[in-house]
Amino acid sequence: MTLPNRTRTVLLSLAIAFPVHALGSDDVPAAPEDGGPRNWQVAGVTGGLNVREQPSTAAPVVARHPPGTILDNLGCQRAEGRIWCDVQQLGGGPRGHVAAEFLRPAVSPDGSARTGPDDSSLRAGRGDFDATGKLPCAQHAGQPMTQCEFGVARAGGGYATVVVSKPDGVKRAIFYRMGIAIGADTSEADPGEFSAARENDLYFIRVGHERYEIPDAVVLGG
């Protein structure tokens, strides 16, 4: 994912405030649960950044990410005289290790580099919502859109869990990370395929035959 020009400018200033320490430093960047950045952005490479099975230049390459790619911060460690970070692309994909000197804290849609764990799903499960209201929804193929009650638990930086109460009384949770709709709480008994398309400030969500229209303001607040 490539960030817009305005966000890139913010990223440069944040790289100074929240540096990923270069080769030779004694400090290893913290994981989110220890107060570290939730996400990294690939930076400082002209082609692509290799993702390796293990924290070693001799390990097989499992993926390659171009500059600007957003990665989950799954923890970092020192190995072979440099810092390696365990990562996975935002939204899923191969997991592996990359050299930390090619990472910068990722800038969220609100212009911040968010740190600490995402507690939005936990809070949503308790019914601890930051906002409630109604949004357009439909439950069956060909059904006109109606209004469904929702609650949203936000964790800042576009991290949020939106819980929609369907007309049949069943709830549907939709998960956002960095302002991007990435999935829903489907199961083997409820296996609807998830898809999301964005137009301007509105996400069109599908889970099987279910349809939802969720404005950015629900996720980001304001």
C-alpha positions, 0 to 999 in steps of 0.5 A, spaced: 500 500 500 502 506 498 501 512 502 499 519 499 503 525 498 501 528 505 502 522 509 509 521 506 511 528 509 508 526 516 512 519 515 519 523 514 518 527 521 516 521 524 522 517 522 526 522 526 521 521 532 521 514 532 527 511 529 528 504 527 535 503 530 541 502 525 546 496 525 550 496 531 545 499 536 544 496 543 536 497 542 531 493 539 524 496 537 519 493 541 513 489 539 506 493 540 504 489 546 511 492 549 509 499 547 512 499 540 509 501 533 503 497 531 505 497 523 512 498 519 512 501 512 518 499 508 523 504 506 530 506 504 530 500 498 529 502 491 527 495 489 524 491 494 525 488 501 526 481 502 522 477 507 526 471 509 524 465 513 529 466 519 533 472 521 539 470 517 541 473 510 542 465 508 535 463 509 530 462 504 526 468 501 518 467 502 516 474 499 519 481 497 515 487 498 516 494 494 517 501 498 511 503 502 508 496 503 505 496 510 507 490 515 505 488 521 510 489 527 510 482 530 517 483 534 524 484 533 531 481 535 538 481 534 541 476 530 548 476 525 550 483 528 544 486 525 536 487 528 531 483 524 523 484 525 518 479 524 513 481 520 507 480 515 503 484 510 497 488 513 491 484 511 495 477 510 500 474 506 507 470 508 510 471 515 518 472 515 523 476 517 526 483 514 532 487 516 530 493 521 534 498 517 529 498 512 523 499 516 519 506 519 513 506 523 507 506 519 503 513 519 496 511 520 490 515 517 490 520 522 497 522 521 500 518 527 504 513 528 500 508 533 504 504 538 501 499 543 496 493 542 490 494 538 484 492 543 478 494 539 476 487 538 476 486 546 472 492 547 467 490 542 466 484 545 464 487 551 460 492 548 464 498 550 463 502 544 466 509 542 460 510 538 453 507 536 448 509 530 445 506 524 448 504 517 445 501 511 445 494 510 442 488 507 442 481 509 440 477 502 441 477 495 437 482 491 434 485 498 433 493 498 438 496 503 435 498 510 438 500 516 442 496 522 444 498 529 451 498 530 457 500 535 464 501 534 470 500 538 476 504 536 483 503 538 486 509 534 490 510 527 484 507 523 484 500 528 477 499 529 471 493 530 464 495 527 459 490 530 452 490 526 446 488 529 442 484 523 435 484 523 435 477 525 438 478 531 445 475 530 451 480 530 456 481 525 463 484 527 467 487 521 475 489 523 479 495 520 486 496 521 489 503 519 483 505 516 482 499 511 477 493 512 480 487 512 475 482 514 469 479 518 468 474 524 466 468 519 466 461 521 465 454 518 458 455 520 457 462 517 462 462 511 460 468 507 466 470 503 469 477 505 470 483 500 471 490 501 471 496 496 472 503 497 469 509 494 471 516 496 470 516 504 465 510 504 467 502 504 462 497 501 462 491 505 460 484 503 460 478 507 456 472 503 450 475 501 450 481 506 452 488 504 454 494 509 456 501 507 460 504 512 463 511 512 470 513 514 467 517 520 465 511 523 472 508 524 476 514 524 471 518 529 470 526 528 
